Amino acid sequence: MQITIFYFVTLALFVQAGFLNETITYYENLLQDFLQNASQWEQPTDSRKFFQLINEEAEPIDQGQYDFIIVGAGVAGSVLANRLTQTGRFKVLVVEAGERENDFTEVPGFAAYLVRSDFNWGYKTIPQKNCCL
């Protein structure tokens, strides 16, 4: 009950101060910009554009030693990394491909819009006759 009251008081203060309107406008503009870019997005014909190194001549950076290296921070990779590090016995490095996230990718409700973007690497599935019956 106290959390609910705190939420409404905080929301009322944001509305009164004009912060909420600014935030809503910011995310509306973010969505409009993303949709405009998505309408011009083209399906990649090969994966080379996703694997460009920033500077091939740069000296490697020593990131230390790890007991485990997990490639992919999806559901399974994140859970595995969490389980391995719970005891503090193991040092784990999780490697995830892709660009840095932005405010758009942080909003769960915008996930459906990421399909027509470089965030999903242009992956497409093939329709299956005998699935999702």
Secondary structure as UniProt FT lines:
FT   HELIX           2..17
FT   HELIX           19..39
FT   HELIX           48..51
FT   TURN            56..57
FT   STRAND          68..71
FT   HELIX           75..85
FT   TURN            86..87
FT   STRAND          92..95
FT   TURN            103..106
FT   HELIX           108..116
FT   HELIX           118..120
FT   TURN            121..122
FT   TURN            129..130
//
